[in-house]
Amino acid sequence: MESLLPMTPLVRNRDELEPNEDGRVPLFGDPDAGMPYAFRFRVLPGDPGERPHHHAGFELGTVLEGEVWIAIGEPVHRASAVRVGTGGFLYVPPDVPHAMWTDAEALVEVHGVGPRGPGGFLDGEAAG
């Protein structure tokens, strides 16, 4: 069986990490391929990209800076949200609706095994 994982070590220093066109900072792998992946992204107050959505793969997340609010499950309601502060961890199972927001800027790192998709926003639009 052919491995999709690189067979050489990968080290990327903070000054080498640049956001892509989606605003994510890719760290490892490809969320759309059948392999492990990791990326970081900034959550900004009122960011519409984290409105209620779901995707086919699971996600593991760590809040690196700041704090976020996350609502998981159906229906997604702000009243049921949990605050996750710096150093906090979260797990979202496959196909479970969730939303994330913040009152101030936060940095989140996400790990999973792809492919993440297909998924979508609960209003019918495609999600990553």
C-alpha positions as CSV (number, residue, x, y, z in Angstrom):
1,M,0.0,0.0,0.0
2,E,1.4,3.4,-1.0
3,S,1.7,5.9,1.9
4,L,0.4,9.4,1.4
5,L,2.6,10.6,4.2
6,P,6.0,12.1,3.5
7,M,8.8,10.0,4.6
8,T,11.0,12.9,5.5
9,P,10.7,15.1,8.6
10,L,9.0,18.5,8.2
11,V,9.9,21.5,10.4
12,R,8.3,24.9,9.8
13,N,9.3,27.9,12.0
14,R,6.8,30.5,12.8
15,D,8.3,33.1,10.5
16,E,7.8,30.6,7.6
17,L,4.0,30.3,8.1
18,E,1.9,32.4,5.7
19,P,-1.9,32.3,5.3
20,N,-3.3,30.9,2.1
21,E,-6.1,32.4,0.0
22,D,-8.7,30.9,2.5
23,G,-6.9,32.7,5.4
24,R,-5.6,29.3,6.8
25,V,-2.0,28.8,7.6
26,P,-1.3,25.3,6.3
27,L,1.1,23.3,8.5
28,F,0.9,19.8,7.2
29,G,-1.0,17.6,4.7
30,D,-4.1,18.4,2.7
31,P,-7.6,18.6,4.3
32,D,-9.2,17.5,1.0
33,A,-7.0,14.4,0.6
34,G,-7.1,11.1,2.5
35,M,-4.3,12.0,4.8
36,P,-3.6,13.7,8.2
37,Y,-3.6,17.5,8.1
38,A,-3.0,20.5,10.3
39,F,-3.7,24.2,9.8
40,R,-4.1,27.4,11.9
41,F,-6.6,30.1,11.4
42,R,-7.6,33.4,13.0
43,V,-11.1,33.8,14.3
44,L,-12.2,37.4,14.1
45,P,-15.2,39.0,15.8
46,G,-18.2,38.6,13.4
47,D,-16.3,36.3,11.1
48,P,-18.9,34.8,8.8
49,G,-16.7,31.8,7.8
50,E,-17.4,30.0,11.0
51,R,-21.2,30.2,10.9
52,P,-23.0,26.9,11.5
53,H,-21.5,24.2,9.3
54,H,-20.4,20.6,9.1
55,H,-17.9,18.4,7.2
56,A,-17.3,14.7,6.7
57,G,-14.1,14.4,8.7
58,F,-13.5,14.8,12.4
59,E,-11.6,17.8,13.8
60,L,-9.4,18.3,16.8
61,G,-8.7,21.9,17.8
62,T,-6.5,23.8,20.2
63,V,-7.0,27.5,21.0
64,L,-3.4,28.9,20.8
65,E,-4.3,32.6,21.6
66,G,-7.4,34.3,22.9
67,E,-10.7,32.5,23.5
68,V,-13.6,31.3,21.3
69,W,-17.1,30.3,21.8
70,I,-18.2,27.0,20.1
71,A,-21.7,25.5,19.7
72,I,-21.8,21.9,18.7
73,G,-24.8,19.8,17.8
74,E,-28.1,20.3,16.2
75,P,-29.6,22.8,16.4
76,V,-26.6,25.1,16.8
77,H,-27.6,27.8,19.3
78,R,-25.4,30.4,20.9
79,A,-27.2,29.7,24.2
80,S,-25.6,26.2,24.3
81,A,-22.1,27.5,23.4
82,V,-19.0,26.7,25.5
83,R,-16.1,29.1,26.0
84,V,-12.7,27.6,25.1
85,G,-9.8,29.7,26.3
86,T,-6.1,29.7,25.4
87,G,-4.7,26.2,25.7
88,G,-8.2,24.7,25.5
89,F,-9.0,21.7,23.3
90,L,-12.1,20.7,21.3
91,Y,-13.2,17.7,19.3
92,V,-15.9,17.8,16.6
93,P,-17.2,14.4,15.3
94,P,-17.8,13.9,11.6
95,D,-21.1,15.4,10.2
96,V,-21.9,17.2,13.4
97,P,-23.0,20.9,12.9
98,H,-20.9,23.4,14.8
99,A,-20.1,27.1,14.8
100,M,-17.3,29.2,16.3
101,W,-17.0,32.9,17.1
102,T,-15.1,35.2,19.3
103,D,-15.5,38.6,21.0
104,A,-11.8,39.4,20.3
105,E,-9.2,37.9,17.9
106,A,-8.2,34.3,18.5
107,L,-5.8,31.8,16.9
108,V,-6.9,28.1,16.6
109,E,-5.0,25.1,15.3
110,V,-6.9,22.2,13.8
111,H,-5.8,18.6,13.1
112,G,-7.7,15.9,11.4
113,V,-7.6,13.1,8.8
114,G,-9.0,14.0,5.5
115,P,-10.9,14.2,3.4
116,R,-12.9,16.9,5.4
117,G,-15.5,17.2,2.7
118,P,-18.1,17.2,1.5
119,G,-19.6,19.5,4.0
120,G,-21.7,22.6,4.0
121,F,-23.0,25.5,5.8
122,L,-26.4,24.9,7.3
123,D,-27.8,27.6,4.9
124,G,-26.9,25.3,2.0
125,E,-23.6,26.9,0.9
126,A,-20.4,24.8,0.6
127,A,-18.0,24.7,3.5
128,G,-14.3,23.8,3.6
